[in-house]
């Protein structure tokens, strides 16, 4: 009997030990699934609001050099990157055809001048005939008055005089017309000479040849639009970025604002500039409206090249000493957390936000804050119960799933 009681006590003890061990095992598993948070401290410092965009580097002045006459390129005197001066000969079109046109126009002038000389001689002859007819008419008029001849003779002399006067006027008109034709032919000569001069392509400005579109022997045809032969950049040490700004951001961009940009050719190097122009002409691509903003880009070392893609940041506002919170804290929302009810009936506003801190019991606690300036990574806190050094939650680590203890093995 005593042996049976001892065995019962041993069994009860073993059961109690197993219960305590199971409790401790479950507690350990549950502690392994506790939630942990990533946090960061609020800090003070400078903060700038920026507008980001991409653009293209271009010379401030870029001149397209074309041809006003058609023909075959005979000679080219410059190449890519060649420095040129205004008026310098950079190419020549074969002038032979236009030289022949000048000779033909000069011959037409000489022929017309000879015809005018004949007409002037005819005017002199007509004037002599008119003078003779006038003397004959006056003589016969006097004889009629004295009764020596009939009035028919006088009338005939008057008719001869009137015909001579009309003939003089015709020859004078013909002479004037000939002289006008001479001037017309002379203008054609001048035009032909101008066209001949235009076969010599000259640089319109001082600068550097950044593009050459023709080769010797190539034929250019100047019709309604002059063909492009060269592109000359006036000054590569003074460049500009033409950036496309979204319509939602263009209202914050003003003349004189500072800008910073980078190019892929020089990673890690920042270039400075400022806003020179905000163009009012909109560009619409796939229903997206953008505006071109011109940003200065000094290039004293000539490192920046036309056509490079620039990643631009325009500083639209700046503050030196503000309380800053990471944007990740504003985006964080804990799971299964209850936010305290806001006081009153205050409506949500775009200048207000919510961050979370770890409460005394280890659970996340919501704090409403006023928001100000932002740069895309950090945002200014204007109002709220947080101070410099306060820790805010950035993220929540994934909790480990609690392991299910294995039941007793059944045999």
C-alpha positions as CSV (number, residue, x, y, z in Angstrom):
1,X,0.0,0.0,0.0
2,X,2.8,2.3,0.9
3,X,4.6,1.4,-2.3
4,X,1.5,2.4,-4.3
5,X,1.3,5.8,-2.6
6,X,5.0,6.4,-3.3
7,X,4.6,5.6,-7.0
8,X,1.6,8.0,-7.2
9,X,3.6,10.8,-5.6
10,X,6.4,10.2,-8.1
11,X,4.0,10.3,-11.1
12,X,2.4,13.6,-9.8
13,X,5.9,15.1,-9.5
14,X,6.8,14.1,-13.0
15,X,3.6,15.6,-14.3
16,X,4.2,18.9,-12.4
17,X,7.8,19.1,-13.8
18,X,6.5,18.5,-17.3
19,X,3.9,21.2,-16.9
20,X,6.5,23.7,-15.7
21,X,8.9,22.8,-18.5
22,X,6.1,23.2,-21.1
23,X,5.2,26.6,-19.7
24,X,8.8,27.8,-19.8
25,X,9.2,26.4,-23.3
26,X,6.1,28.2,-24.6
27,X,7.2,31.4,-22.9
28,X,10.6,31.2,-24.6
29,X,8.9,30.6,-28.0
30,X,6.6,33.6,-27.5
31,X,9.4,35.8,-26.5
32,X,11.1,34.9,-29.8
33,X,8.1,36.4,-31.7
34,X,8.2,39.8,-30.0
35,X,8.0,42.9,-32.3
36,X,11.1,45.0,-32.8
37,X,11.4,48.4,-34.4
38,X,13.9,50.4,-36.4
39,X,14.2,53.9,-35.1
40,X,16.1,57.2,-35.7
41,X,16.7,60.3,-33.7
42,X,15.3,63.7,-34.7
43,X,18.1,66.2,-35.5
44,X,18.4,69.9,-36.3
45,X,20.2,71.4,-39.3
46,X,19.9,73.1,-42.7
47,X,17.2,71.9,-45.1
48,X,16.5,72.8,-48.8
49,X,13.5,72.1,-50.9
50,X,14.4,71.1,-54.4
51,X,12.8,70.4,-57.7
52,X,14.5,67.5,-59.6
53,X,14.5,67.2,-63.4
54,X,16.6,66.1,-66.3
55,X,17.9,68.2,-69.1
56,X,20.4,68.6,-71.9
57,X,23.5,70.7,-72.0
58,X,23.7,73.1,-74.9
59,X,25.8,76.1,-75.9
60,X,24.2,79.5,-75.1
61,X,24.6,80.5,-78.7
62,X,24.6,77.9,-81.4
63,X,24.5,78.9,-85.0
64,X,23.5,76.7,-87.9
65,X,25.5,77.5,-91.1
66,X,23.7,76.7,-94.3
67,X,23.9,77.5,-98.0
68,X,21.8,79.9,-100.0
69,X,22.8,78.4,-103.3
70,X,22.8,74.9,-104.7
71,X,25.8,73.0,-106.0
72,X,28.5,70.5,-105.2
73,X,30.8,71.0,-102.3
74,X,34.2,71.5,-103.7
75,X,36.4,72.2,-100.6
76,X,36.0,72.0,-96.9
77,X,38.5,73.9,-94.7
78,X,37.4,73.0,-91.2
79,X,36.6,69.9,-89.2
80,X,34.9,69.0,-85.9
81,X,36.3,71.0,-83.0
82,X,38.0,73.5,-85.3
83,X,38.1,77.1,-83.9
84,X,36.9,79.7,-86.4
85,X,36.6,83.4,-86.6
86,X,33.8,85.5,-88.0
87,X,34.1,85.8,-91.8
88,X,36.6,82.9,-92.0
89,X,36.2,80.7,-95.2
90,X,35.1,77.3,-94.0
91,X,33.9,75.7,-97.2
92,X,33.4,76.4,-100.9
93,X,30.7,75.2,-103.4
94,X,31.8,74.7,-107.0
95,X,31.4,78.2,-108.5
96,X,31.7,77.3,-112.2
97,X,27.9,77.4,-113.0
98,X,27.4,80.7,-111.2
99,X,30.5,82.2,-112.9
100,X,28.8,81.4,-116.3
101,X,25.7,83.1,-115.1
102,X,27.7,86.2,-114.2
103,X,29.2,86.3,-117.7
104,X,25.8,85.9,-119.3
105,X,24.3,88.6,-117.3
106,X,27.2,91.0,-118.1
107,X,26.8,90.2,-121.8
108,X,23.1,91.0,-121.6
109,X,24.0,94.4,-120.1
110,X,26.3,95.1,-123.0
111,X,23.8,94.1,-125.5
112,X,21.1,96.3,-123.9
113,X,23.5,99.2,-123.7
114,X,24.2,99.0,-127.4
115,X,20.5,99.0,-128.2
116,X,20.0,102.0,-126.0
117,X,22.9,103.8,-127.9
118,X,21.0,103.1,-131.2
119,X,17.8,104.4,-129.7
120,X,19.5,107.6,-128.6
121,X,20.8,108.1,-132.1
122,X,17.3,107.7,-133.3
123,X,16.1,110.3,-130.9
124,X,18.7,112.8,-132.3
125,X,17.5,112.0,-135.9
126,X,13.9,112.5,-134.9
127,X,14.7,115.8,-133.4
128,X,16.4,116.9,-136.6
129,X,13.4,115.9,-138.7
130,X,11.1,117.7,-136.3
131,X,13.2,120.9,-136.6
132,X,13.0,120.7,-140.4
133,X,9.3,120.1,-140.3
134,X,8.8,123.1,-138.0
135,X,10.7,125.5,-140.3
136,X,8.8,124.3,-143.3
137,X,5.5,124.8,-141.5
138,X,6.3,128.3,-140.4
139,X,7.6,129.3,-143.9
140,X,4.4,128.0,-145.6
141,X,2.2,129.7,-143.0
142,X,3.9,133.0,-143.8
143,X,3.4,132.5,-147.6
144,X,-0.2,131.7,-147.1
145,X,-0.7,134.9,-145.2
146,X,0.8,136.8,-148.2
147,X,-1.3,134.9,-150.6
148,X,1.6,133.2,-152.5
149,X,0.5,129.6,-151.8
150,X,-2.7,127.9,-151.0
151,X,-3.8,127.0,-147.5
152,X,-3.6,123.3,-148.5
153,X,0.2,123.5,-148.6
154,X,0.2,125.0,-145.1
155,X,-2.0,122.2,-143.8
156,X,0.2,119.6,-145.3
157,X,3.3,121.1,-143.7
158,X,1.5,121.2,-140.3
159,X,0.7,117.5,-140.7
160,X,4.3,116.7,-141.4
161,X,5.3,118.6,-138.3
162,X,2.8,116.8,-136.1
163,X,4.1,113.4,-137.4
164,X,7.7,114.3,-136.7
165,X,6.8,115.4,-133.1
166,X,5.0,112.1,-132.5
167,X,8.0,110.2,-133.9
168,X,10.3,112.0,-131.5
169,X,8.1,111.1,-128.5
170,X,8.1,107.4,-129.6
171,X,11.9,107.3,-129.9
172,X,12.3,109.0,-126.6
173,X,10.0,106.5,-124.9
174,X,11.9,103.6,-126.5
175,X,15.1,105.1,-125.2
176,X,13.8,105.4,-121.7
177,X,12.6,101.8,-121.9
178,X,16.0,100.7,-123.1
179,X,17.7,102.5,-120.2
180,X,15.3,100.8,-117.7
181,X,16.2,97.4,-119.3
182,X,19.9,98.3,-118.8
183,X,19.3,98.9,-115.1
184,X,17.4,95.6,-114.9
185,X,20.3,93.7,-116.5
186,X,22.8,95.4,-114.2
187,X,20.7,94.3,-111.2
188,X,20.8,90.7,-112.6
189,X,24.6,91.0,-112.8
190,X,24.8,92.2,-109.2
191,X,22.5,89.2,-108.1
192,X,24.6,86.8,-110.1
193,X,27.8,88.1,-108.4
194,X,26.1,87.8,-105.0
195,X,25.2,84.2,-105.7
196,X,28.8,83.6,-106.9
197,X,30.1,85.1,-103.6
198,X,27.7,82.8,-101.7
199,X,29.6,79.8,-103.0
200,X,32.2,80.7,-100.4
201,X,30.7,79.6,-97.0
202,X,32.0,81.7,-94.2
203,X,31.7,81.5,-90.4
204,X,29.1,84.0,-89.2
205,X,30.5,84.1,-85.6
206,X,33.6,83.3,-83.6
207,X,33.4,79.9,-82.1
208,X,34.0,76.2,-82.4
209,X,32.7,73.8,-85.1
210,X,30.6,71.2,-83.1
211,X,29.0,69.6,-86.1
212,X,29.8,69.0,-89.8
213,X,27.1,67.6,-92.0
214,X,28.8,67.5,-95.4
215,X,31.7,66.0,-97.2
216,X,33.6,67.2,-100.3
217,X,31.8,66.1,-103.5
218,X,28.4,66.1,-101.8
219,X,25.6,68.1,-103.6
220,X,23.5,70.5,-101.6
221,X,20.2,71.7,-102.8
222,X,18.9,75.1,-101.5
223,X,15.2,75.3,-102.0
224,X,12.6,76.6,-99.5
225,X,15.0,75.9,-96.6
226,X,18.8,76.2,-96.5
227,X,20.5,72.9,-95.9
228,X,22.6,72.6,-92.7
229,X,26.3,72.3,-93.4
230,X,27.9,73.2,-90.0
231,X,26.9,74.0,-86.5
232,X,29.1,76.5,-84.7
233,X,29.0,77.0,-80.9
234,X,29.9,80.6,-80.1
235,X,31.3,80.0,-76.6
236,X,31.7,76.6,-75.0
237,X,32.9,78.1,-71.8
238,X,29.4,79.4,-71.2
239,X,26.9,76.6,-71.4
240,X,23.3,76.1,-70.3
241,X,21.0,73.3,-69.3
242,X,17.6,73.1,-70.8
243,X,15.6,71.1,-68.2
244,X,12.0,69.8,-68.5
245,X,10.0,70.7,-65.4
246,X,6.7,69.1,-64.6
247,X,3.7,71.4,-64.5
248,X,3.2,70.5,-60.8
249,X,6.6,71.9,-59.9
250,X,7.1,74.8,-62.3
251,X,5.2,77.2,-60.0
252,X,8.0,76.9,-57.5
253,X,10.8,77.7,-59.9
254,X,11.8,81.4,-60.1
255,X,14.6,83.4,-61.9
256,X,17.9,83.5,-60.0
257,X,17.3,80.4,-57.9
258,X,20.5,78.3,-57.4
259,X,20.7,74.9,-59.1
260,X,23.1,72.0,-59.0
261,X,23.5,69.3,-61.6
262,X,25.5,66.2,-62.3
263,X,26.4,64.4,-65.6
264,X,27.2,60.7,-66.1
265,X,30.6,61.6,-67.6
266,X,31.8,62.9,-64.2
267,X,30.1,60.8,-61.4
268,X,30.3,62.3,-58.0
269,X,31.1,65.8,-59.3
270,X,28.6,68.6,-58.8
271,X,28.3,71.6,-61.1
272,X,26.7,74.9,-60.0
273,X,24.3,77.2,-61.9
274,X,21.2,79.3,-61.6
275,X,17.9,79.7,-63.3
276,X,18.1,82.1,-66.2
277,X,14.8,81.6,-67.9
278,X,11.4,79.9,-67.4
279,X,9.9,79.5,-70.8
280,X,6.1,79.8,-71.0
281,X,5.7,77.5,-74.0
282,X,4.5,74.1,-72.8
283,X,5.5,70.7,-74.2
284,X,2.9,68.0,-74.1
285,X,4.0,64.4,-74.6
286,X,1.5,61.6,-73.8
287,X,-0.7,64.0,-71.9
288,X,2.2,65.0,-69.7
289,X,2.8,68.8,-69.6
290,X,6.3,70.1,-69.0
291,X,8.0,73.5,-69.3
292,X,11.6,74.2,-70.3
293,X,13.7,75.9,-67.7
294,X,17.1,77.3,-68.7
295,X,19.9,77.0,-66.1
296,X,23.4,78.5,-66.5
297,X,26.4,76.3,-66.5
298,X,29.8,77.8,-66.4
299,X,32.4,75.6,-68.2
300,X,35.8,77.2,-67.9
301,X,37.7,73.9,-68.2
302,X,35.6,72.9,-71.3
303,X,34.8,69.6,-69.6
304,X,31.1,69.8,-70.3
305,X,30.2,68.9,-73.8
306,X,27.0,69.8,-75.8
307,X,24.4,67.1,-75.7
308,X,25.2,65.6,-72.3
309,X,22.3,64.6,-70.0
310,X,22.2,66.6,-66.8
311,X,20.4,65.6,-63.6
312,X,19.3,68.9,-62.2
313,X,18.2,69.9,-58.7
314,X,16.8,73.4,-58.3
315,X,16.8,74.8,-54.7
316,X,13.4,76.5,-54.4
317,X,13.6,77.2,-50.6
318,X,16.2,76.9,-47.8
319,X,16.2,77.0,-44.0
320,X,19.3,76.8,-41.8
321,X,18.2,75.5,-38.4
322,X,15.1,73.3,-38.5
323,X,14.0,70.1,-36.7
324,X,14.1,67.3,-39.3
325,X,12.4,63.9,-39.5
326,X,13.1,61.2,-42.1
327,X,10.4,60.7,-44.6
328,X,10.4,57.0,-43.8
329,X,9.0,57.9,-40.3
330,X,6.1,59.8,-41.9
331,X,5.3,56.8,-44.1
332,X,5.4,54.2,-41.4
333,X,2.2,52.6,-40.2
334,X,2.4,49.9,-37.5
335,X,0.2,46.8,-37.8
336,X,-2.6,46.4,-35.2
337,X,-1.9,49.7,-33.6
338,X,-4.6,52.1,-32.5
339,X,-4.1,55.8,-33.0
340,X,-5.5,58.1,-30.4
341,X,-8.5,60.1,-31.4
342,X,-7.6,63.7,-32.5
343,X,-8.9,66.5,-30.3
344,X,-11.9,68.4,-31.7
345,X,-13.0,68.0,-35.3
346,X,-9.8,69.1,-37.0
347,X,-9.7,68.0,-40.6
348,X,-6.6,66.4,-42.1
349,X,-4.3,68.9,-43.9
350,X,-1.4,68.5,-46.3
351,X,0.9,70.4,-43.8
352,X,0.2,67.9,-41.0
353,X,1.5,64.4,-40.6
354,X,1.9,61.5,-38.1
355,X,4.9,59.8,-36.7
356,X,5.2,56.9,-34.2
357,X,7.3,56.5,-31.1
358,X,7.8,53.5,-28.8
359,X,5.6,53.9,-25.8
360,X,6.4,52.9,-22.2
361,X,4.8,49.5,-22.7
362,X,6.9,48.9,-25.8
363,X,4.0,49.4,-28.2
364,X,4.0,52.1,-30.9
365,X,2.4,55.4,-29.9
366,X,1.1,58.0,-32.5
367,X,2.2,61.6,-32.4
368,X,0.7,64.2,-34.7
369,X,3.1,66.9,-36.1
370,X,3.1,69.9,-38.3
371,X,5.1,69.7,-41.5
372,X,7.1,72.3,-43.4
373,X,9.9,72.3,-45.8
374,X,11.0,69.0,-47.5
375,X,13.8,67.8,-49.7
376,X,12.5,64.4,-50.6
377,X,14.4,62.6,-47.9
378,X,13.9,64.8,-44.8
379,X,10.9,67.0,-43.8
380,X,10.8,69.9,-41.4
381,X,8.7,69.5,-38.2
382,X,7.1,72.8,-37.3
383,X,4.8,71.8,-34.4
384,X,4.3,68.8,-32.2
385,X,5.5,67.2,-28.9
386,X,8.8,66.1,-30.3
387,X,12.2,67.7,-29.7
388,X,15.7,67.2,-31.0
389,X,17.0,63.8,-30.0
390,X,13.5,62.2,-29.8
391,X,13.4,58.7,-31.4
392,X,10.8,58.0,-34.1
393,X,10.0,54.6,-35.6
394,X,11.2,54.1,-39.2
395,X,10.1,50.5,-39.7
396,X,9.0,47.3,-38.1
397,X,11.0,44.1,-38.2
398,X,9.2,41.0,-39.2
399,X,8.2,39.0,-36.1
400,X,9.4,35.4,-35.9
401,X,6.6,32.8,-36.0
402,X,6.1,31.0,-32.7
403,X,7.0,27.3,-32.9
404,X,4.3,24.8,-32.0
405,X,5.5,22.4,-29.4
406,X,5.4,18.8,-30.4
407,X,2.8,16.7,-28.6
408,X,3.5,13.4,-26.9
409,X,4.5,10.7,-29.3
410,X,1.8,8.2,-29.6
411,X,3.0,4.6,-29.9
